[in-house]
Amino acid sequence: MQLKVNGAVRSFNGDPEMPLLWYLRDMLELTGTKYGCGMGLCGSCTVHVEGKAVRSCQTKMGTLAGKSVVTIEGLGGGHAVQQAWMKENVPQCGYCQSGQIMQAVALLKEKPKPTDQDIDSAMQGIICRCGTYQRIRTAIKTAAAVKA
């Protein structure tokens, strides 16, 4: 089967039950997507499939034929959310940050001017062990202002 990862056509002929996370990390060596809980509960493994934020540890390769996947590496570093993350000093340990950023990018695509409630709802389930939730919210608002 073929799929696009960060704009490049890739082939996969392995076990269709393999989680996307393992394909990205082990086969493509895209290690920005992190393994956290393995059950889709922490959000560290969040990527975009067809523009929607999904948990790659729970997304089976067999469901991805012909689809487009974007990882944190695919954002390229210059995305407004990434710039806001740096400006607002969001990261502490950094482990959850790729998942947080990918979820925030999906939120702003859907709701360019999110309210606090929109942000809290969209970001729920992406666990930050360091507790930087206020800085995350501020960075999302900063990115939304830049994109306006």
C-alpha positions in Angstrom: 0.0 0.0 0.0 1.0 3.6 -0.5 0.5 6.7 1.6 2.0 10.1 1.9 4.1 11.1 4.9 5.1 14.7 5.1 4.4 15.1 1.4 6.5 12.1 0.3 4.9 9.0 -1.2 5.8 6.0 1.0 5.2 2.3 0.7 4.2 -0.2 3.4 3.8 -3.9 2.9 3.9 -5.0 6.6 1.3 -6.1 9.1 -1.8 -4.0 8.6 -2.4 -4.1 12.4 1.0 -2.3 13.0 0.4 1.1 14.7 1.3 4.1 12.6 3.5 5.2 15.5 5.9 2.3 15.0 6.0 2.8 11.2 6.9 6.5 11.7 9.5 5.9 14.4 11.0 2.6 13.5 10.8 2.4 9.8 10.9 6.0 8.7 13.0 7.2 11.6 10.7 10.2 12.3 11.2 10.3 16.0 9.5 13.6 16.8 6.3 11.7 17.4 6.6 10.3 20.9 5.5 7.0 22.5 3.7 7.8 25.7 1.1 5.5 27.0 0.4 3.3 24.0 -3.3 3.5 24.6 -4.2 6.8 23.0 -4.8 8.5 26.4 -1.8 10.8 26.7 -1.6 12.4 23.2 2.2 12.4 22.9 1.9 10.5 19.6 -0.5 12.9 17.9 -0.1 13.4 14.2 -2.4 14.5 11.4 -4.1 12.0 9.1 -6.0 13.8 6.3 -5.6 17.0 8.3 -7.2 15.6 11.5 -5.4 15.1 14.7 -5.2 11.4 15.6 -3.3 9.2 18.1 -0.7 7.3 16.0 -0.4 4.6 18.6 -4.0 3.6 18.0 -4.1 4.2 14.2 -3.5 1.0 12.3 -1.4 1.0 9.1 -4.2 -1.0 7.3 -6.5 2.1 7.5 -4.0 4.5 5.8 -3.9 3.4 2.2 -3.9 6.5 -0.1 -4.0 8.8 2.9 -1.8 11.7 3.9 0.0 11.8 7.3 1.8 14.8 8.7 4.2 14.6 11.7 5.8 17.3 13.7 8.8 17.1 11.3 6.4 17.9 8.4 5.5 21.3 9.9 9.0 22.4 9.1 9.7 24.5 12.2 8.3 27.8 10.9 4.6 27.2 11.6 2.9 29.9 13.6 2.1 27.5 16.5 5.8 26.4 16.7 6.9 30.0 16.8 4.3 30.9 19.5 5.5 27.9 21.5 9.0 29.3 21.6 7.8 32.9 22.2 5.7 31.9 25.2 8.3 29.5 26.6 5.9 26.6 26.7 8.2 23.5 26.9 9.7 22.3 30.1 10.7 18.7 29.7 9.4 18.7 26.1 8.1 15.2 25.9 4.5 16.0 25.1 5.3 19.0 22.9 5.0 17.4 19.5 1.6 16.0 20.4 0.5 19.4 21.9 1.7 21.3 18.8 0.0 18.9 16.4 -3.3 19.1 18.3 -3.0 22.9 18.4 -2.4 23.1 14.7 -5.5 21.0 14.0 -7.5 23.2 16.4 -6.5 26.4 14.6 -7.3 24.9 11.2 -10.8 24.1 12.4 -11.3 27.2 14.6 -8.9 30.1 13.7 -10.1 32.2 16.6 -10.7 29.7 19.5 -12.1 30.6 22.8 -10.6 29.4 26.1 -13.3 26.7 26.1 -12.5 25.7 22.5 -8.8 25.4 23.5 -9.5 23.4 26.7 -11.8 21.1 24.8 -9.5 20.5 21.9 -6.4 20.0 24.1 -8.1 17.8 26.6 -6.4 14.4 26.6 -2.9 15.7 25.7 -1.2 15.3 29.0 1.6 17.6 30.0 3.4 16.1 33.0 5.0 19.5 33.7 1.7 21.3 33.9 2.3 24.0 31.3 -1.4 24.2 30.4 -1.6 28.0 30.9 1.4 28.6 28.6 -0.1 26.2 26.1 -3.3 28.2 26.0 -1.4 31.5 25.7 0.7 30.1 22.9 -2.4 29.0 21.0 -3.9 32.5 21.3 -0.6 34.0 20.2 -0.5 31.7 17.1 -4.2 32.5 16.4 -3.4 36.3 16.4 -0.5 35.8 14.0 -2.6 33.7 11.6 -5.4 36.3 11.6 
